Amino acid sequence: MSENDPNQDQDTSAGLSLEEMAAQIDQEVPAGEKTASDLEAVFDVPVRVSVVLGKAKMPVASLLKMDIGTVIELDRQVGEAIDIYVNERLVARGEIVLVEERLGVTMTEIIKAS
C-alpha cells in the first residue's frame, strides 16, 4: 500500500475499503435512516487537507528583515498536538510522524462538528 496515494480508499486499520465499511454500516442502521452509502456520490470530490504546526504574528517590518536561517517562534510547545483542517475547517488534532523519510500525521483526536 502506498501512503502517498490520495486516491487510495483503504482503511489501513481495518483492511476494509470505504465501500465495504459503508455496506457494514448499512446493515447496522434501521430502515429509513441515512447511511454512509448515501454519501457515495461525494466520495471522489477533492478536498484540501492542511496540517498546521503553529502560528505567529509579527509586524511587516520584522517580516521584511527575515533571511535564511531566521527562526520564527510559533504559538505551540514541543509535543503539543497540531491542528488538521479539511477545507479550512478544524476536524482533528494529531502528532507528527516520520513515514519512510517523509513527514506524516497520526490523528489523536477527532473534533466533533458543533
C-alpha positions as CSV (number, residue, x, y, z in Angstrom):
1,M,0.0,0.0,0.0
2,S,1.3,3.5,-0.8
3,E,0.9,6.1,1.9
4,N,1.0,8.9,-0.6
5,D,-1.7,7.8,-3.0
6,P,-4.6,10.3,-2.5
7,N,-6.9,8.0,-4.4
8,Q,-6.3,5.1,-2.1
9,D,-9.6,4.3,-0.4
10,Q,-8.4,1.6,2.0
11,D,-8.7,1.9,5.8
12,T,-5.4,0.5,6.9
13,S,-6.5,-0.2,10.5
14,A,-9.4,-2.5,9.5
15,G,-8.2,-3.5,6.0
16,L,-11.6,-2.6,4.5
17,S,-12.4,-0.4,1.6
18,L,-14.8,2.6,2.0
19,E,-17.4,0.6,0.1
20,E,-17.1,-2.4,2.5
21,M,-17.3,-0.1,5.5
22,A,-20.4,1.6,4.1
23,A,-22.1,-1.8,3.5
24,Q,-21.4,-2.8,7.1
25,I,-22.9,0.4,8.4
26,D,-25.9,-0.1,6.1
27,Q,-26.6,-3.4,7.8
28,E,-26.5,-1.9,11.3
29,V,-28.8,1.1,10.6
30,P,-32.6,0.8,11.0
31,A,-34.6,1.2,7.8
32,G,-35.4,4.8,6.7
33,E,-32.3,6.4,8.3
34,K,-29.4,7.9,6.4
35,T,-26.3,5.7,5.9
36,A,-22.7,6.1,4.7
37,S,-23.6,4.7,1.3
38,D,-25.9,7.7,0.9
39,L,-22.7,9.8,0.6
40,E,-21.2,7.6,-2.2
41,A,-21.8,10.4,-4.7
42,V,-19.3,12.6,-3.0
43,F,-16.5,10.0,-2.3
44,D,-14.5,11.4,-5.3
45,V,-14.9,15.1,-4.5
46,P,-11.4,16.5,-3.8
47,V,-10.9,18.4,-0.5
48,R,-7.9,20.4,0.8
49,V,-6.3,19.0,3.8
50,S,-4.0,21.3,5.8
51,V,-1.8,20.5,8.8
52,V,-0.9,23.5,10.9
53,L,2.2,23.3,13.1
54,G,1.6,26.6,14.7
55,K,1.0,30.3,14.0
56,A,2.9,33.5,14.6
57,K,2.0,37.2,14.5
58,M,4.6,39.9,13.6
59,P,4.8,43.3,12.2
60,V,5.6,43.7,8.5
61,A,9.0,45.3,9.4
62,S,10.0,42.1,11.2
63,L,8.9,40.0,8.2
64,L,11.0,42.1,5.8
65,K,14.1,41.6,8.0
66,M,13.9,37.8,7.7
67,D,16.7,36.0,6.0
68,I,17.9,32.4,5.5
69,G,18.3,30.9,9.0
70,T,15.8,33.2,10.7
71,V,13.7,31.3,13.3
72,I,10.0,32.1,13.6
73,E,8.7,31.3,17.1
74,L,5.3,29.6,16.9
75,D,2.4,29.6,19.3
76,R,2.9,25.8,20.1
77,Q,5.0,23.9,22.6
78,V,7.2,20.9,21.5
79,G,5.0,17.8,21.7
80,E,1.7,19.7,21.6
81,A,-0.9,18.4,19.2
82,I,-1.1,20.0,15.8
83,D,-4.3,21.0,14.0
84,I,-5.7,19.2,11.0
85,Y,-8.1,21.2,8.7
86,V,-10.3,20.0,5.9
87,N,-11.3,22.9,3.6
88,E,-10.3,25.4,6.3
89,R,-12.4,23.6,9.0
90,L,-10.7,22.1,12.1
91,V,-11.6,18.4,12.0
92,A,-8.8,16.8,14.1
93,R,-5.6,17.1,16.1
94,G,-2.6,14.9,15.8
95,E,1.1,14.2,16.1
96,I,3.9,14.4,13.5
97,V,5.3,11.1,12.5
98,L,8.1,10.0,10.1
99,V,7.0,7.7,7.3
100,E,9.8,6.4,5.1
101,E,11.8,9.7,5.1
102,R,8.6,11.8,4.7
103,L,6.5,13.6,7.3
104,G,3.1,12.4,8.2
105,V,0.4,13.0,10.8
106,T,-1.2,10.5,13.2
107,M,-4.7,11.6,14.2
108,T,-5.1,11.6,18.0
109,E,-8.4,13.5,18.4
110,I,-11.4,14.0,16.2
111,I,-13.1,17.3,16.6
112,K,-16.9,16.9,16.7
113,A,-18.9,19.3,14.5
114,S,-20.8,21.8,16.6
